[in-house]
Amino acid sequence: MLPVVVDTNVLVGALRKQAGASRRIVRACLTGDYQPLIGAALFAEYEDVLAREGPWADSSLSAKQRDEVFEGFLSACRWVEVFFAWRPNLPDEADNHLVELAVAGNAAVIITRNTRDLVRGELRFASLQALTPEQCLETYPCRP
């Protein structure tokens, strides 16, 4: 199983659209093709965004349905304790926790719609890639 960190924007995209690469990424996590990693900071970010009203105003999923998908996604995740703050100094400070989680969990990929900011940090890890959902599916194919 490919260890990955799924950024919040990918999870939200999967819940907002009935098709597309973000939905395929979440499905790959649920079916065991990818092993999603989660830690305290990412868990808190997921919960915060899923509880907001704004992003879901035009969603076809109810809050209860979003919670059910989230719980299923969490059951597929491997909890990772982050004991060392690497502080890669990304342009958006709020994204540093993604790199720290990926390094602590030995992830191969951070799957995000924000690859530009994740590759502009001062501290880089040669074994870690930041890929869009489309790039991840192309680089690491999974069941359709």
N, C-alpha and C positions, 0 to 999 in steps of 0.2 A: 504494500500500500504506500502511496506517495504521501508523505507528510506535508501538509499545506496549512497556511494561515489564510483564512477567508476574511477579507476586509468587510466592514459593515456595509459599504456601498454595493457589494456583490450580493450579500444576503438580502438587502432591501430590493435590489433589482430583481432578484429571483422571486420575491413575494409580490412585486408589483406587476410583473409581466408573465403571461402564461407560457411564453416560449422564449427562447434565446439562450445565449451562452451562460449567463448567470444562473438561470434555472438548471441548466445541464451540470454546472459545477456543484450546486447544492445536491442535485440528484446523485452525482458521483460520490459525494460524501456520504449520503444516506445508504448507498448500495455497496460501499466498501471499496470503491476504486481509488478514492483519495481518503487520507486520514486527516480530518480537520483537527487543528490544535486550538486550544482555548486556555486563556489565563484570566486572572482577576480583572485586568483593565479592559480586555476585549469583551468579556462577559458583561461588564457594567455598561460599555458602549452599546452593545447589542440591546440590552434591556432598555436603555434610555431612548434610543431611536425607535424601537418597537412600541414604546409607550406614548410617543408624541402623536398628536392629532394631525398636524399639517401634512406630513408625507403620505398619509393614508386616506386623505379626504376623498380621492377619486379611486381608491382601491376596491377591487371586487371581493377582497377578503375581509371578513369581520375581525375584530380584535381577538375573539376566541379562536378563530381559524389561524390567525397569525401566531398566537401562543402555541397552538398544537404543532404547527410546523417547526417553530422554534424549539419546543421540547424534543421533538424528534431529531432535529439537527444536533441539539446538545447531547442526546444519547449516543450519537455517533462520534462526538468529539473526545479527544484525549486531553485531560487536564494537565497543564504544564505550570509548574511553579517557576517564576522568574526571580532568581536570587541575585542577579547582577544587572545593574542598569548601565547598558552600554552607551546610551546617549549618542546616537549617530548624528545628532544635530540636523535633523531634516528641516526643510523650510517651514513645514507645519509641525510644531512641537508635539501636537496631539497624535502624530503618526509614529513617533519614536517607539511606542509600546509594541507596535506590530513587528518591528525589526527585533526588539528584545525577546518577544515571544518566539519568533522564528528561530533565533539563535539558540535560545534555551531548549527548544523542542527539536532542534536539528531538522528544521523544515527545509525542503528543497525550494519552495516557492511561496511568495506572498501573492495571492490573487487579489487584484484591485483594479479599479477604474482610474486610479491615481498613480500610475507608474512613474510619471514624470517627477513628482516630488520624492518618491521613495528611492530613486537612483541618484538624487542630488545631495545625499548626506556626506558629511566629512569622513565618516567611518564606513568602510565597505567590507562585505564578506564575499569572497570569491565563490563560495558554494551556494549562495542564496540569490535567487532571481526574483524580480518583481515583474509579474506578467498580468496582462488583462485576461479576463475569462476566455476570450477567443484564442489568445496566444497560448494559454495553458492547455486548452483542449487540443490545439494543434501540436504542441510540443510533447504533451503527455496524454495521448488518446485514451478514452475510456468508452465503456458501453454507451450506445446512443440512448 
